[in-house]
């Protein structure tokens, strides 16, 4: 998803080796996420939509959005270890 790459670049705008490594690690992780997970990240964090509106865009319920979001966050947290 194009917007995710732009978002990642904004998050790691400082030019230093540590940020470049983190960005590459995050890009690899996001590449392993399903299309649904990537779309959820895009709508929630790039577009700033709430869970309800994200669910409408994805055709899923708000509780399902929140469940997927928790799963995504857990996976990203494990990467930091």
C-alpha positions as MATLAB code, in Angstrom:
seq = 'XXXXXXXXXXXXXXXXXXXXXXXXXXXXXXXXXXXXXXXXXXXXXXXXXXXXXXXXXXXXXXXXXXXXXXXXXXXXXXXXX';
ca = [
       0.000    0.000    0.000;
       1.549    3.272   -1.090;
       0.403    5.314    1.898;
       2.176    3.036    4.367;
       5.544    3.713    2.822;
       4.918    7.462    3.027;
       3.826    7.117    6.638;
       6.938    5.170    7.535;
       9.143    7.771    5.911;
       7.466   10.500    7.983;
       7.887    8.509   11.194;
      11.604    8.059   10.602;
      12.445   11.359    8.956;
      15.755   11.808   10.738;
      18.643   10.630    8.633;
      20.681    8.300   10.754;
      21.622    4.644   10.607;
      19.492    3.536   13.555;
      16.336    5.029   12.050;
      17.102    3.490    8.645;
      17.474    0.061   10.259;
      14.213    0.478   12.171;
      12.441    1.591    9.013;
      13.700   -1.416    7.050;
      12.697   -3.772    9.863;
       9.226   -2.248   10.011;
       8.822   -2.390    6.225;
       9.724   -6.089    6.265;
       7.258   -6.743    9.069;
       4.458   -4.897    7.308;
       5.182   -6.864    4.160;
       4.295  -10.006    6.117;
       0.945   -8.614    7.219;
      -2.218   -9.564    5.374;
      -3.898   -7.088    3.036;
      -6.596   -6.614    5.658;
      -4.005   -5.776    8.327;
      -2.168   -3.392    6.014;
      -5.422   -1.681    5.074;
      -6.354   -1.339    8.719;
      -3.011    0.306    9.493;
      -3.469    2.632    6.546;
      -6.957    3.770    7.550;
      -6.321    3.989   11.304;
      -2.871    5.588   11.346;
      -2.342    7.250    7.972;
      -5.883    8.482    7.387;
      -6.649    8.896   11.107;
      -9.993    7.103   10.944;
     -11.675    5.720   14.032;
     -12.464    2.007   14.482;
     -16.050    2.342   13.311;
     -15.176    4.139   10.065;
     -12.269    1.799    9.427;
     -14.654   -1.114    9.798;
     -17.037    0.440    7.298;
     -14.195    0.867    4.790;
     -13.066   -2.731    5.260;
     -16.542   -4.219    5.503;
     -15.980   -5.573    9.013;
     -17.332   -4.747   12.457;
     -15.742   -2.302   14.894;
     -14.899   -5.117   17.353;
     -13.183   -7.009   14.522;
     -11.141   -3.887   13.682;
     -10.063   -3.622   17.304;
      -9.131   -7.305   17.447;
      -7.009   -7.058   14.303;
      -5.424   -3.855   15.598;
      -4.431   -5.567   18.858;
      -2.919   -8.438   16.884;
      -0.939   -6.026   14.696;
       0.345   -4.105   17.722;
       1.353   -7.332   19.458;
       3.300   -8.460   16.400;
       5.081   -5.108   16.151;
       5.918   -5.129   19.867;
       7.540   -8.563   19.496;
       9.802   -7.093   16.808;
      11.181   -4.571   19.281;
      12.517   -7.254   21.586;
];
